[in-house]
């Protein structure tokens, strides 16, 4: 929760600091936005499938990689209602020599052997937010629902696809509650921040992001910001905690 608190504070600071952009008179904006982002993610977390609790950082040493985010957003003419549909995907792979024995899906991997490991995270979610405010600022509660699927794959370097290949995944339908904020200090600038969270039995889902969109023309823009995700998905005694964070850049088309 300490990492989550730091990310929330950082997101709020980004929104407040960006608010210093020189404002101009507001004018009607297009209602629809399509945004595609590249996200440079740092993965951490752990997993256990019928065996050892495996650390993605210490046991797999997964490197930072680029992930993909795709968003479609609709805002009502007043800005009170906002709907977003998004698809996110990340994949991290490494090859390393094990420093300890591990067990995964009834397979035993001894210290000293070379393994390849891969951790993926896919999510398809929709958000609805009801916001209060004016032409420049809109803030209110938000609700997310969708499907989240993390997966982990382990294989040996000397026998790829052989008897020691194992993959575990968990697919869950999840819902989150939180808030959404839009601030438009200028007709060319949109500053945004949102956060969603839920705790259900042993599962924990948390996500947040903050960023700035700049539109040099009415319909075309660029975006940049920072996101943090921490999902713990459980199935009986098995679980995957997928935690990733990093900056993103992207392009936006609105109409």
C-alpha positions, 0 to 999 in steps of 0.5 A: 500500500506504500507504493500505491500511496506514493503513486496516488500522491504523484498523480495528484501532484502532476494534475495540480502542477499542470494546472498552471498552463495559461487558460484560454476561453473554452469552446465546444470539443468533439465528444469522441476520442481514440488513443493509442499508447506505448507504455514503458513498464517495469514488472514486479510481483509474484505467483504460486501454482501448486508449488513455490511462491516465485518472485518475478524480480528475484527468480525471473529477473524480468526486464522492462518492456514496452506495453500497449494501451488502446482507449476509446472515450465518449464524453456527453456534451455537458461533460457530466457523463464519460464512458471509456473502453480500453484494452491493455496488454503487456508481456515480459520474457527473460532467460536466466540461471535459477539460483534456487529450486522452485516448483510450478504446476507440479514441475520441479526446477533445480538451482543451476539450470537455465530457464526461460520465463514469461509473464503476460497481463491482458485486460479489457475493461469499460468505465463509466464516470458521473462528474460534477463541475464546469467547462474546465473541471469535471470530477466524480465517481467512476466504475470499471468492469471487465476481464483481467487475465494474467499468465505465467510460463516457464520452460527450460532452455535445453528442451523448449516445449518439452516435458518441463514446459508449464503455463498457468493463467487465471481469468477473472471478471472484475469490477472497480470503484474510484474516481475520474478527473478532467481539467481543461485549462486551455482548449488545446490541453486536457489534464486527467487523472483516474483511480480504481480499486477493489478488495474482495476476499484474497483478491486485490485490484488497484489501478491509477494513471495521470497524464496530459493531452495536447492538441495542436489541431482540433482533431489530432493530439499527443499524450503523455503520463504515468500509470500504475497497476497492481492486480492480485488474482486468485483461483483456489490456492493459486495466485498471480500478483501482477504489478507494473508501472511506468511512463507512457506516450501516445497519439490521440484522434478526437471527432 
